[in-house]
Amino acid sequence: MDSIQIPPIDFRLIAPLLVVTTWAMVLLLVDVFAIPANRKKLTGYLAIAGLVVAGLVAIPLWDVSGSTFSNMIVLDRYSLILTWIFLIIGALSITMALDYLPRHGIEQGEFYPLIMFAVAGMILMAQGTDLIVLFLGVELLSITLYILTGFAYPRLTSEEAAMKYLVLGAFAAGFFIYGIALTYGAVGTTNLALIAERLADPAANTNQLLLLAGSALILIAFAFKVALVPFHMWTPDVYEGSPTPVAAFMSVGTKGAAFAALLRILTSALPELQPFWLPVLGVLAALTMIIGNLGALSQTNVKRMLAYSSIGHAGYILLSIMVVSERGAQAFLFYMLAYALTNLGAFAVVIALEQRSNATWSLDDFTGLYKRQPLLALAMAVFMFSLAGVPPTAGFMAKFYVFTTAYEGGLGWLVLIGVLTSALAVFFYLRVVIRMFMHEPQGDLEPALNRGLSTDIAIAGGLTLLFGIVPAPIIFLVERSLVAAGG
């Protein structure tokens, strides 16, 4: 009997992923057996250290490219830049949780390894070139987020948010796995490159109708993950009920990972089906930009406003995904970095104003903030201007990059909708700024600033301004990234 041949595995290509997962597993044991209950912050600091180590391990891999695990996982500069972005998101989210969790009486050491496992799922989605691997990444990310969403137990809104996210996430997972099954039935493989080869080969026996059905189901699953309209209804409730650091992490991490995987699928597996998926994504992008920004207009709850804002930004990011070119992928990378810094900074300010006895996240909490905490108000103004796309912030450069790329890619009508909805969004972002600077303080609510939050806000605010004023180094970095879409 022939012996089973195990394909060669190059562990260098998954070194950052290995560091994150191994560190998280060891940290779980260290937290249980070595860290006392009143010193769980130490677990958080160790988690940040693990993410930093993973980022350092990735640096020598800049000029390394290749695939492993039978071409199911790839390392290229595209996935490497996304890995760094995800590590930054994880580190900043943990930093803002260090004082939030004990202040709200929900500090448990496993919170920090769970964030690390979620980051591992995101990295896997960035590196996956097989539908099965992408599904594993989605589920690793989703299962950790189900737990983190309900972490504020016994707060009823947190439990409700976790149940909603779990039930709807299970439906999305069902769509995804059924879509994979139909795709495999149509082309006989789940490898993205092989799917594209068989679609391009006229002699290949492919069932296009079955493939279109499978692709549609996979698209629905990703539309749920990134909160595209009409698969967005869970977002405001889940963000509002989740612990605020978790909502911040979800708002940028889940979007970045899901869009990264969707870009791989569209450019590496389904370029031949572009005439079918391009108009569908165009309608979804238009609806998402319009409804996301219109929904934010009527919100007086800042957390729900940021949730609807994230829906609108999903539409803008989708414009870059639809441009099947290297430039489109570059615009996506720049937008994700700018949006991650801006949104995490805005949520950090919300956390500073959030008290255990007053978790309403009302616009009134920002009234007169400039007279109480001038630097905090200035930072929030920077984040609001960046989300609105006002120069000289990273948000302006990101929108400019995406809109010009989409226009050059023949999506002029979507660019027009994007510009109009961005102008609409200025109203609800400026509403926060006006309350901070042009109203007298109400009540005696004092921001609960600490070293972790101050560091988060300073880093996010400084880089948001820096990338808006001097965007050239980051644009140069993303332009040097290698994307499968660009050949």
Phi and psi in degrees as a GROMACS rama.xvg file:
@    title "Ramachandran Plot"
@    xaxis  label "Phi"
@    yaxis  label "Psi"
@TYPE xy
-66.5252  140.376  ASP-2
-77.1937  150.725  SER-3
-76.2064  127.049  ILE-4
-92.6612  118.39  GLN-5
-86.1928  124.325  ILE-6
-64.6929  147.736  PRO-7
-63.7228  141.57  PRO-8
-120.346  125.369  ILE-9
-100.383  99.8675  ASP-10
-70.9346  -16.2132  PHE-11
-59.1377  -37.3814  ARG-12
-68.6917  -18.56  LEU-13
-118.821  25.2704  ILE-14
-57.7982  -48.6013  ALA-15
-60.5596  -40.268  PRO-16
-63.6327  -42.5433  LEU-17
-62.8154  -41.6132  LEU-18
-61.4012  -46.7108  VAL-19
-63.9155  -48.0904  VAL-20
-68.7046  -43.8017  THR-21
-63.936  -44.4227  THR-22
-60.7672  -42.0264  TRP-23
-64.6142  -41.3946  ALA-24
-66.9073  -43.2564  MET-25
-64.9646  -39.5442  VAL-26
-64.2427  -34.8811  LEU-27
-58.3433  -44.7667  LEU-28
-69.7024  -41.3769  LEU-29
-61.4029  -41.0065  VAL-30
-63.5666  -38.6653  ASP-31
-72.4901  -43.0362  VAL-32
-102.699  -17.3505  PHE-33
-123.509  -15.1199  ALA-34
-111.361  120.574  ILE-35
-64.4293  159.318  PRO-36
-62.2687  -27.1237  ALA-37
-92.7864  10.1112  ASN-38
-132.966  40.057  ARG-39
-70.5864  -14.8055  LYS-40
-60.3704  -30.9347  LYS-41
-59.9229  -36.5563  LEU-42
-61.6018  -40.3863  THR-43
-63.3014  -43.4296  GLY-44
-63.5696  -39.2676  TYR-45
-66.561  -35.1608  LEU-46
-65.1801  -43.4548  ALA-47
-60.2856  -41.8519  ILE-48
-59.7954  -40.888  ALA-49
-62.5232  -40.6963  GLY-50
-66.586  -37.8673  LEU-51
-64.1527  -44.5597  VAL-52
-59.8378  -43.1903  VAL-53
-60.4681  -40.1664  ALA-54
-64.248  -39.457  GLY-55
-68.6429  -38.4798  LEU-56
-62.1897  -30.367  VAL-57
-75.4236  -20.8678  ALA-58
-60.1455  -47.6367  ILE-59
-65.5757  -10.1666  PRO-60
-88.3878  3.73967  LEU-61
-58.1503  -38.8494  TRP-62
-98.909  12.0252  ASP-63
-102.742  135.522  VAL-64
-143.99  152.93  SER-65
160.178  178.689  GLY-66
-128.734  158.44  SER-67
-147.798  178.937  THR-68
51.565  53.4272  PHE-69
55.4893  45.3279  SER-70
62.7093  26.6732  ASN-71
-92.3118  -21.5116  MET-72
-131.287  135.79  ILE-73
-125.592  148.988  VAL-74
-117.918  122.001  LEU-75
-144.371  176.989  ASP-76
-67.3153  -29.4184  ARG-77
-59.655  -51.5934  TYR-78
-68.4478  -30.0035  SER-79
-68.9978  -43.4878  LEU-80
-63.8252  -41.7308  ILE-81
-62.4309  -38.4106  LEU-82
-59.2872  -45.4927  THR-83
-62.6249  -40.7184  TRP-84
-62.0462  -44.2541  ILE-85
-65.8045  -37.143  PHE-86
-65.9069  -38.867  LEU-87
-63.6828  -44.3067  ILE-88
-59.1467  -45.7373  ILE-89
-62.8917  -44.3082  GLY-90
-65.1486  -43.5202  ALA-91
-67.403  -36.5516  LEU-92
-66.2399  -41.4175  SER-93
-65.0245  -40.16  ILE-94
-59.5534  -42.3334  THR-95
-76.0001  -14.4903  MET-96
-89.2328  -14.5796  ALA-97
-57.5283  -42.1087  LEU-98
-99.9422  -22.2671  ASP-99
-62.8081  -46.7948  TYR-100
-62.1507  -50.659  LEU-101
-66.1601  -32.0968  PRO-102
-64.6528  -30.2246  ARG-103
-100.834  6.70349  HIS-104
68.2572  28.8011  GLY-105
-125.406  23.684  ILE-106
-74.3172  119.367  GLU-107
-135.024  138.169  GLN-108
-63.4496  -27.1516  GLY-109
-71.0542  -11.8943  GLU-110
-54.7361  -45.0114  PHE-111
-72.1238  -44.1949  TYR-112
-62.0687  -32.7581  PRO-113
-62.4133  -40.9737  LEU-114
-60.0589  -41.3732  ILE-115
-64.5638  -40.9309  MET-116
-63.6953  -37.9926  PHE-117
-63.0812  -42.6332  ALA-118
-61.6186  -39.0869  VAL-119
-60.7597  -41.7296  ALA-120
-61.675  -39.1404  GLY-121
-64.9752  -42.7171  MET-122
-63.8355  -40.6218  ILE-123
-61.8704  -37.6572  LEU-124
-68.2079  -32.0777  MET-125
-72.6319  -32.0869  ALA-126
-95.476  -13.0707  GLN-127
-70.1528  134.722  GLY-128
-125.056  23.779  THR-129
-139.491  139.662  ASP-130
-59.9371  -33.5566  LEU-131
-67.3661  -42.7615  ILE-132
-64.6033  -41.1754  VAL-133
-62.0567  -39.0837  LEU-134
-64.3072  -41.1278  PHE-135
-61.4894  -41.4999  LEU-136
-63.9378  -43.932  GLY-137
-59.9716  -43.7634  VAL-138
-71.7185  -37.0517  GLU-139
-61.0205  -43.0225  LEU-140
-66.461  -45.1878  LEU-141
-66.9383  -44.7556  SER-142
-62.8696  -41.0128  ILE-143
-65.1111  -37.8054  THR-144
-69.936  -32.2775  LEU-145
-58.7664  -43.4591  TYR-146
-69.1297  -46.2188  ILE-147
-64.5645  -34.3327  LEU-148
-62.6026  -37.5767  THR-149
-93.0952  18.9976  GLY-150
-70.419  -18.1022  PHE-151
-87.0563  23.805  ALA-152
-54.6183  135.53  TYR-153
-100.331  29.6875  PRO-154
-67.5151  124.184  ARG-155
-61.7833  -37.8677  LEU-156
-64.2228  -32.9305  THR-157
-69.9787  -42.4026  SER-158
-63.7415  -41.6005  GLU-159
-63.201  -43.2683  GLU-160
-61.7803  -42.9596  ALA-161
-63.2445  -41.6799  ALA-162
-66.5172  -42.6493  MET-163
-61.3166  -45.9468  LYS-164
-65.7803  -38.6961  TYR-165
-64.6657  -49.0514  LEU-166
-64.5421  -48.7341  VAL-167
-69.0506  -35.3213  LEU-168
-64.7226  -35.4555  GLY-169
-65.5897  -39.5226  ALA-170
-61.6814  -44.5384  PHE-171
-62.1616  -40.4012  ALA-172
-62.8432  -38.356  ALA-173
-62.4103  -43.4811  GLY-174
-59.2732  -44.1712  PHE-175
-62.6662  -50.6214  PHE-176
-69.2925  -34.2358  ILE-177
-69.4899  -37.0127  TYR-178
-62.8807  -39.1955  GLY-179
-62.9028  -42.422  ILE-180
-61.7243  -44.6999  ALA-181
-66.0216  -39.2304  LEU-182
-63.3417  -43.4577  THR-183
-63.5021  -39.4342  TYR-184
-64.4541  -29.1431  GLY-185
-80.9073  -39.1743  ALA-186
-120.722  -9.72339  VAL-187
79.7107  15.2839  GLY-188
-156.241  158.516  THR-189
-113.509  0.691943  THR-190
-76.1359  130.565  ASN-191
-62.7031  -44.4001  LEU-192
-65.7058  -39.4909  ALA-193
-68.3357  -34.4101  LEU-194
-60.2943  -45.8759  ILE-195
-63.1112  -41.483  ALA-196
-60.9771  -44.2664  GLU-197
-72.3307  -29.7191  ARG-198
-69.948  -33.9906  LEU-199
-80.9807  -14.5015  ALA-200
-92.0855  111.846  ASP-201
-62.5825  -25.0409  PRO-202
-81.3553  -13.7976  ALA-203
-70.7499  141.049  ALA-204
-89.2529  84.9104  ASN-205
-112.713  142.603  THR-206
-98.0163  98.3484  ASN-207
-65.757  -37.0147  GLN-208
-62.5096  -43.3064  LEU-209
-64.2991  -39.6107  LEU-210
-65.4162  -40.3109  LEU-211
-63.6252  -39.9994  LEU-212
-64.8022  -44.0863  ALA-213
-63.828  -42.1524  GLY-214
-63.4187  -38.2023  SER-215
-63.7122  -41.0643  ALA-216
-67.3844  -39.7473  LEU-217
-64.2239  -40.8864  ILE-218
-62.0944  -39.7817  LEU-219
-61.5392  -42.2965  ILE-220
-61.3552  -44.5207  ALA-221
-70.9839  -34.0247  PHE-222
-61.802  -36.1544  ALA-223
-65.5207  -45.118  PHE-224
-62.5083  -38.2497  LYS-225
-95.9661  1.26638  VAL-226
64.0432  50.2115  ALA-227
-80.9287  142.284  LEU-228
-68.1423  134.14  VAL-229
-99.208  27.1788  PRO-230
-105.811  34.8191  PHE-231
-111.735  -4.8568  HIS-232
-64.073  -22.9904  MET-233
-71.9054  -24.5156  TRP-234
-60.879  -53.8141  THR-235
-60.5126  -42.207  PRO-236
-67.2381  -42.1042  ASP-237
-68.5957  -41.4658  VAL-238
-64.1919  -41.2642  TYR-239
-67.2858  -39.4798  GLU-240
-80.8133  -24.2938  GLY-241
-71.421  154.022  SER-242
-54.7897  138.663  PRO-243
-58.0559  -39.2624  THR-244
-61.4258  -32.2408  PRO-245
-69.8558  -41.9114  VAL-246
-60.865  -41.1065  ALA-247
-61.8031  -45.3848  ALA-248
-62.8469  -45.0411  PHE-249
-63.6013  -39.3928  MET-250
-62.4037  -28.1014  SER-251
-113.178  -40.1971  VAL-252
-68.1083  -49.6834  GLY-253
-62.0093  -42.8245  THR-254
-61.9386  -48.2215  LYS-255
-60.3151  -45.4544  GLY-256
-67.1753  -45.1973  ALA-257
-66.556  -41.8004  ALA-258
-66.6599  -36.1003  PHE-259
-60.7516  -44.4818  ALA-260
-68.0135  -40.7484  ALA-261
-62.7977  -39.062  LEU-262
-61.7585  -42.3006  LEU-263
-58.6111  -46.4652  ARG-264
-63.9828  -47.2064  ILE-265
-67.6593  -39.0917  LEU-266
-89.0118  -32.2788  THR-267
-93.2897  -30.7804  SER-268
-109.521  -37.1901  ALA-269
-120.089  30.7232  LEU-270
-63.2399  -28.7186  PRO-271
-68.5274  -21.9195  GLU-272
-96.9319  13.6126  LEU-273
-53.9562  -40.3486  GLN-274
-58.8363  -22.1891  PRO-275
-89.4636  -46.5294  PHE-276
-85.213  -21.9245  TRP-277
-63.3588  -48.5501  LEU-278
-64.8177  -34.0902  PRO-279
-63.995  -47.4732  VAL-280
-65.325  -32.772  LEU-281
-61.7695  -45.1871  GLY-282
-64.2566  -43.3452  VAL-283
-62.3574  -41.5946  LEU-284
-63.1117  -44.4485  ALA-285
-62.7574  -48.2224  ALA-286
-61.7432  -39.406  LEU-287
-66.9108  -43.997  THR-288
-63.5984  -41.195  MET-289
-72.1955  -54.2591  ILE-290
-70.355  -37.0214  ILE-291
-59.806  -46.0414  GLY-292
-75.3934  -35.5739  ASN-293
-65.4078  -39.152  LEU-294
-63.0932  -35.6021  GLY-295
-70.9692  -23.9755  ALA-296
-59.515  -38.5665  LEU-297
-92.4753  3.04504  SER-298
-84.4536  134.35  GLN-299
-108.04  -7.08318  THR-300
-92.566  116.462  ASN-301
-64.2804  -35.1111  VAL-302
-65.0231  -41.9818  LYS-303
-69.9992  -34.5043  ARG-304
-61.9143  -43.8706  MET-305
-66.8823  -29.7804  LEU-306
-65.9954  -48.9571  ALA-307
-65.2685  -35.0294  TYR-308
-59.8345  -41.3944  SER-309
-66.2514  -31.3911  SER-310
-64.1804  -46.602  ILE-311
-59.2505  -41.7834  GLY-312
-67.5402  -29.1764  HIS-313
-59.4066  -36.6748  ALA-314
-65.079  -40.8403  GLY-315
-65.5966  -42.0279  TYR-316
-63.5351  -37.6586  ILE-317
-60.8616  -29.7122  LEU-318
-58.9885  -41.3319  LEU-319
-70.5436  -33.9552  SER-320
-65.6677  -34.7873  ILE-321
-71.7244  -20.4662  MET-322
-84.1461  100.129  VAL-323
-77.8796  76.9537  VAL-324
-156.44  168.154  SER-325
-63.7813  -36.6024  GLU-326
-64.5539  -36.0157  ARG-327
-63.5686  -41.2221  GLY-328
-66.2517  -37.0468  ALA-329
-64.4074  -42.3218  GLN-330
-62.104  -38.703  ALA-331
-61.9324  -45.5827  PHE-332
-62.2746  -45.327  LEU-333
-64.7707  -42.7372  PHE-334
-63.6469  -41.5692  TYR-335
-63.0042  -40.95  MET-336
-65.5874  -46.6445  LEU-337
-63.9873  -44.3405  ALA-338
-66.8758  -38.4851  TYR-339
-62.1067  -48.5973  ALA-340
-62.1905  -44.4534  LEU-341
-66.4668  -47.9697  THR-342
-70.4166  -39.52  ASN-343
-62.9092  -38.5496  LEU-344
-64.0436  -42.4557  GLY-345
-63.9804  -42.4877  ALA-346
-66.0594  -33.0006  PHE-347
-63.3362  -38.4454  ALA-348
-66.5812  -40.7582  VAL-349
-59.3414  -41.6679  VAL-350
-62.9741  -38.6795  ILE-351
-61.645  -31.4228  ALA-352
-91.1924  -7.35861  LEU-353
-87.4109  124.798  GLU-354
-109.549  154.242  GLN-355
-62.0335  -35.0922  ARG-356
-89.303  -5.26742  SER-357
-139.599  81.248  ASN-358
-106.641  45.4332  ALA-359
-92.5526  -17.6695  THR-360
52.3396  43.4204  TRP-361
-81.45  153.333  SER-362
-59.3695  -28.2628  LEU-363
-62.4137  -25.3894  ASP-364
-63.9702  -22.0133  ASP-365
-90.7275  -6.54487  PHE-366
-61.9144  123.607  THR-367
68.2393  20.3689  GLY-368
-61.1849  -31.8988  LEU-369
-61.0833  -34.128  TYR-370
-80.4466  -18.5018  LYS-371
-94.3265  -44.1686  ARG-372
-140.773  84.1456  GLN-373
-57.445  -44.0382  PRO-374
-66.9524  -38.106  LEU-375
-64.7029  -41.3862  LEU-376
-65.12  -40.6981  ALA-377
-64.5214  -40.4241  LEU-378
-63.345  -44.7372  ALA-379
-63.7571  -36.281  MET-380
-62.7819  -41.354  ALA-381
-60.1633  -44.2303  VAL-382
-66.6468  -39.9642  PHE-383
-66.6551  -41.8346  MET-384
-64.5467  -37.007  PHE-385
-68.0306  -43.3546  SER-386
-61.8561  -34.0565  LEU-387
-76.6819  -18.253  ALA-388
85.4432  37.3682  GLY-389
-97.6875  131.984  VAL-390
-71.3109  154.638  PRO-391
-102.639  68.4365  PRO-392
-112.105  165.08  THR-393
-62.8761  -32.3078  ALA-394
-61.6085  -37.7905  GLY-395
-64.4522  -48.1941  PHE-396
-63.1812  -37.3557  MET-397
-65.2565  -46.5775  ALA-398
-65.6812  -39.8464  LYS-399
-60.7979  -43.6468  PHE-400
-61.5076  -47.6819  TYR-401
-67.0382  -45.1608  VAL-402
-65.0757  -42.9504  PHE-403
-66.0539  -38.3125  THR-404
-64.3338  -44.3739  THR-405
-65.5269  -38.8336  ALA-406
-64.7544  -42.8933  TYR-407
-66.9276  -25.1522  GLU-408
-86.0868  7.41856  GLY-409
85.9227  20.01  GLY-410
-108.282  43.6725  LEU-411
-58.069  -38.2768  GLY-412
-66.9091  -34.3202  TRP-413
-73.6034  -34.2946  LEU-414
-62.4647  -40.9934  VAL-415
-61.0546  -44.4745  LEU-416
-63.2026  -40.1312  ILE-417
-62.2376  -42.6724  GLY-418
-66.0467  -43.4328  VAL-419
-66.0557  -42.0642  LEU-420
-71.1518  -30.0369  THR-421
-65.1764  -39.1051  SER-422
-65.013  -38.5587  ALA-423
-63.3139  -39.0931  LEU-424
-65.978  -25.9309  ALA-425
-55.6938  -33.8759  VAL-426
-60.2541  -51.2083  PHE-427
-79.0106  -22.3029  PHE-428
-74.5059  -42.1294  TYR-429
-67.895  -24.2848  LEU-430
-59.4267  -39.2791  ARG-431
-66.5073  -43.8767  VAL-432
-62.9547  -42.8298  VAL-433
-62.3914  -41.6507  ILE-434
-63.9298  -35.7478  ARG-435
-72.3112  -37.5984  MET-436
-104.859  -21.8181  PHE-437
-118.615  10.269  MET-438
-125.99  154.998  HIS-439
-79.6926  147.874  GLU-440
-60.3184  146.005  PRO-441
-119.813  133.057  GLN-442
73.6404  -168.174  GLY-443
-118.801  25.5184  ASP-444
-69.7654  121.825  LEU-445
-111.043  134.027  GLU-446
-59.2071  139.119  PRO-447
-95.2018  72.1957  ALA-448
-80.6708  146.31  LEU-449
-145.428  179.404  ASN-450
-63.0551  -41.7718  ARG-451
-63.1173  -49.0562  GLY-452
-64.3808  -42.0858  LEU-453
-60.4478  -41.9988  SER-454
-63.1359  -45.4663  THR-455
-56.396  -51.7371  ASP-456
-65.282  -40.1551  ILE-457
-65.0804  -44.8013  ALA-458
-64.9952  -49.83  ILE-459
-63.2279  -45.0403  ALA-460
-65.7284  -43.9745  GLY-461
-62.8472  -45.5014  GLY-462
-71.0381  -32.5547  LEU-463
-60.9648  -42.027  THR-464
-72.3337  -43.1885  LEU-465
-61.3247  -45.591  LEU-466
-71.3822  -19.288  PHE-467
-81.2274  -36.508  GLY-468
-84.0814  -41.5381  ILE-469
-125.478  75.279  VAL-470
-80.8918  -12.3047  PRO-471
-54.9969  -45.817  ALA-472
-61.0911  -41.3767  PRO-473
-70.6786  -39.5909  ILE-474
-63.6219  -39.4131  ILE-475
-62.6293  -39.6406  PHE-476
-63.9031  -47.5487  LEU-477
-71.2936  -28.6446  VAL-478
-70.6011  -23.8657  GLU-479
-84.917  -7.48883  ARG-480
-71.7198  145.442  SER-481
-101.085  128.062  LEU-482
-123.435  139.998  VAL-483
-56.6417  -33.0397  ALA-484
-63.3768  -29.8894  ALA-485
-85.978  0.846342  GLY-486
